[in-house]
Amino acid sequence: MAFQVTAPLLDGCVLSVLEQGDAYGYSLTQQLRREIDLSESTLYPVLRRLQRDGCLTVYDEQFQGRNRRYYAITPTGREQLAQCREEWELYRDKIDHILSGGMGNG
């Protein structure tokens, strides 16, 4: 069974990877794809939205004669990541409770 990764959860995943260090788009996609099903075409709109919201900054660096666009997390992004982690823990705990049969009968 495959579970859908919602936009807010994907935002948190992107921010979490970038918390470990700056990354360019392809590298970021590859890191995330190790854990979740994700395409580059899905990732770039997320990166643009996070940049627009002030969660990421962008800079270019030369690599083998070409520019690579790197993404870096901002203090606003770190705040959003912390909030995402808190909300995820609450949600995960509720789902774990339900799936473990903790709801009882009525």
NUMISE-963961 format. One record per residue (C-alpha): x, y, z; residue in three letters; residue number from 1. Coordinates in nm, 2 decimals. Example, Ala and Ser with C-alpha at 12.3 -4.5 7.8 and 13.67 -1.06 7.14 Angstrom:
BEGIN
<pt X="1.23" Y="-0.45" Z="0.78" r="ALA" k="1"/>
<pt X="1.37" Y="-0.11" Z="0.71" r="SER" k="2"/>
This chain:
BEGIN
<pt X="0.00" Y="0.00" Z="0.00" r="MET" k="1"/>
<pt X="0.13" Y="0.34" Z="-0.09" r="ALA" k="2"/>
<pt X="0.05" Y="0.65" Z="0.12" r="PHE" k="3"/>
<pt X="0.03" Y="0.99" Z="-0.04" r="GLN" k="4"/>
<pt X="0.28" Y="1.26" Z="0.07" r="VAL" k="5"/>
<pt X="0.08" Y="1.58" Z="0.11" r="THR" k="6"/>
<pt X="0.22" Y="1.92" Z="0.02" r="ALA" k="7"/>
<pt X="0.29" Y="2.03" Z="0.38" r="PRO" k="8"/>
<pt X="0.46" Y="1.70" Z="0.46" r="LEU" k="9"/>
<pt X="0.67" Y="1.73" Z="0.14" r="LEU" k="10"/>
<pt X="0.77" Y="2.08" Z="0.25" r="ASP" k="11"/>
<pt X="0.88" Y="1.94" Z="0.58" r="GLY" k="12"/>
<pt X="1.08" Y="1.67" Z="0.41" r="CYS" k="13"/>
<pt X="1.26" Y="1.92" Z="0.18" r="VAL" k="14"/>
<pt X="1.33" Y="2.15" Z="0.47" r="LEU" k="15"/>
<pt X="1.47" Y="1.86" Z="0.68" r="SER" k="16"/>
<pt X="1.71" Y="1.76" Z="0.41" r="VAL" k="17"/>
<pt X="1.83" Y="2.11" Z="0.36" r="LEU" k="18"/>
<pt X="1.87" Y="2.15" Z="0.74" r="GLU" k="19"/>
<pt X="2.16" Y="1.91" Z="0.69" r="GLN" k="20"/>
<pt X="2.32" Y="2.13" Z="0.43" r="GLY" k="21"/>
<pt X="2.26" Y="2.32" Z="0.10" r="ASP" k="22"/>
<pt X="2.18" Y="2.12" Z="-0.20" r="ALA" k="23"/>
<pt X="2.10" Y="2.17" Z="-0.57" r="TYR" k="24"/>
<pt X="1.78" Y="2.05" Z="-0.72" r="GLY" k="25"/>
<pt X="1.89" Y="1.72" Z="-0.87" r="TYR" k="26"/>
<pt X="2.08" Y="1.62" Z="-0.56" r="SER" k="27"/>
<pt X="1.79" Y="1.71" Z="-0.34" r="LEU" k="28"/>
<pt X="1.56" Y="1.50" Z="-0.55" r="THR" k="29"/>
<pt X="1.79" Y="1.20" Z="-0.53" r="GLN" k="30"/>
<pt X="1.82" Y="1.22" Z="-0.15" r="GLN" k="31"/>
<pt X="1.44" Y="1.23" Z="-0.12" r="LEU" k="32"/>
<pt X="1.38" Y="0.95" Z="-0.37" r="ARG" k="33"/>
<pt X="1.58" Y="0.72" Z="-0.15" r="ARG" k="34"/>
<pt X="1.29" Y="0.73" Z="0.09" r="GLU" k="35"/>
<pt X="0.98" Y="0.84" Z="-0.10" r="ILE" k="36"/>
<pt X="0.84" Y="0.82" Z="-0.45" r="ASP" k="37"/>
<pt X="0.92" Y="1.17" Z="-0.60" r="LEU" k="38"/>
<pt X="0.99" Y="1.32" Z="-0.94" r="SER" k="39"/>
<pt X="1.19" Y="1.63" Z="-1.02" r="GLU" k="40"/>
<pt X="0.87" Y="1.78" Z="-1.17" r="SER" k="41"/>
<pt X="0.71" Y="1.75" Z="-0.83" r="THR" k="42"/>
<pt X="1.00" Y="1.90" Z="-0.64" r="LEU" k="43"/>
<pt X="1.06" Y="2.22" Z="-0.83" r="TYR" k="44"/>
<pt X="0.72" Y="2.38" Z="-0.76" r="PRO" k="45"/>
<pt X="0.78" Y="2.29" Z="-0.39" r="VAL" k="46"/>
<pt X="1.12" Y="2.47" Z="-0.40" r="LEU" k="47"/>
<pt X="0.97" Y="2.78" Z="-0.56" r="ARG" k="48"/>
<pt X="0.69" Y="2.79" Z="-0.31" r="ARG" k="49"/>
<pt X="0.93" Y="2.75" Z="-0.01" r="LEU" k="50"/>
<pt X="1.15" Y="3.02" Z="-0.16" r="GLN" k="51"/>
<pt X="0.85" Y="3.26" Z="-0.21" r="ARG" k="52"/>
<pt X="0.74" Y="3.20" Z="0.15" r="ASP" k="53"/>
<pt X="1.09" Y="3.29" Z="0.28" r="GLY" k="54"/>
<pt X="1.18" Y="2.94" Z="0.39" r="CYS" k="55"/>
<pt X="1.46" Y="2.90" Z="0.14" r="LEU" k="56"/>
<pt X="1.73" Y="3.12" Z="-0.03" r="THR" k="57"/>
<pt X="1.88" Y="3.04" Z="-0.36" r="VAL" k="58"/>
<pt X="2.23" Y="3.09" Z="-0.50" r="TYR" k="59"/>
<pt X="2.42" Y="2.98" Z="-0.81" r="ASP" k="60"/>
<pt X="2.76" Y="2.82" Z="-0.82" r="GLU" k="61"/>
<pt X="2.98" Y="2.71" Z="-1.11" r="GLN" k="62"/>
<pt X="3.03" Y="2.34" Z="-1.16" r="PHE" k="63"/>
<pt X="3.22" Y="2.20" Z="-1.46" r="GLN" k="64"/>
<pt X="3.15" Y="2.52" Z="-1.66" r="GLY" k="65"/>
<pt X="2.77" Y="2.53" Z="-1.57" r="ARG" k="66"/>
<pt X="2.57" Y="2.70" Z="-1.30" r="ASN" k="67"/>
<pt X="2.41" Y="2.49" Z="-1.04" r="ARG" k="68"/>
<pt X="2.12" Y="2.65" Z="-0.84" r="ARG" k="69"/>
<pt X="2.16" Y="2.57" Z="-0.47" r="TYR" k="70"/>
<pt X="1.89" Y="2.59" Z="-0.20" r="TYR" k="71"/>
<pt X="1.95" Y="2.68" Z="0.16" r="ALA" k="72"/>
<pt X="1.72" Y="2.68" Z="0.45" r="ILE" k="73"/>
<pt X="1.65" Y="3.02" Z="0.62" r="THR" k="74"/>
<pt X="1.55" Y="3.09" Z="0.99" r="PRO" k="75"/>
<pt X="1.19" Y="3.11" Z="0.87" r="THR" k="76"/>
<pt X="1.24" Y="2.77" Z="0.71" r="GLY" k="77"/>
<pt X="1.38" Y="2.63" Z="1.04" r="ARG" k="78"/>
<pt X="1.07" Y="2.76" Z="1.22" r="GLU" k="79"/>
<pt X="0.84" Y="2.60" Z="0.97" r="GLN" k="80"/>
<pt X="1.04" Y="2.27" Z="1.00" r="LEU" k="81"/>
<pt X="1.01" Y="2.27" Z="1.38" r="ALA" k="82"/>
<pt X="0.63" Y="2.33" Z="1.35" r="GLN" k="83"/>
<pt X="0.60" Y="2.05" Z="1.09" r="CYS" k="84"/>
<pt X="0.79" Y="1.81" Z="1.32" r="ARG" k="85"/>
<pt X="0.56" Y="1.89" Z="1.61" r="GLU" k="86"/>
<pt X="0.24" Y="1.85" Z="1.40" r="GLU" k="87"/>
<pt X="0.38" Y="1.52" Z="1.24" r="TRP" k="88"/>
<pt X="0.45" Y="1.37" Z="1.59" r="GLU" k="89"/>
<pt X="0.09" Y="1.45" Z="1.70" r="LEU" k="90"/>
<pt X="-0.06" Y="1.31" Z="1.38" r="TYR" k="91"/>
<pt X="0.17" Y="1.00" Z="1.38" r="ARG" k="92"/>
<pt X="0.08" Y="0.93" Z="1.74" r="ASP" k="93"/>
<pt X="-0.29" Y="0.94" Z="1.67" r="LYS" k="94"/>
<pt X="-0.26" Y="0.71" Z="1.36" r="ILE" k="95"/>
<pt X="-0.04" Y="0.47" Z="1.56" r="ASP" k="96"/>
<pt X="-0.31" Y="0.47" Z="1.83" r="HIS" k="97"/>
<pt X="-0.59" Y="0.39" Z="1.58" r="ILE" k="98"/>
<pt X="-0.39" Y="0.13" Z="1.39" r="LEU" k="99"/>
<pt X="-0.28" Y="-0.05" Z="1.71" r="SER" k="100"/>
<pt X="-0.64" Y="-0.11" Z="1.80" r="GLY" k="101"/>
<pt X="-0.64" Y="0.15" Z="2.08" r="GLY" k="102"/>
<pt X="-0.98" Y="0.30" Z="1.99" r="MET" k="103"/>
<pt X="-1.18" Y="0.03" Z="2.16" r="GLY" k="104"/>
<pt X="-1.55" Y="-0.03" Z="2.08" r="ASN" k="105"/>
<pt X="-1.74" Y="0.30" Z="2.09" r="GLY" k="106"/>
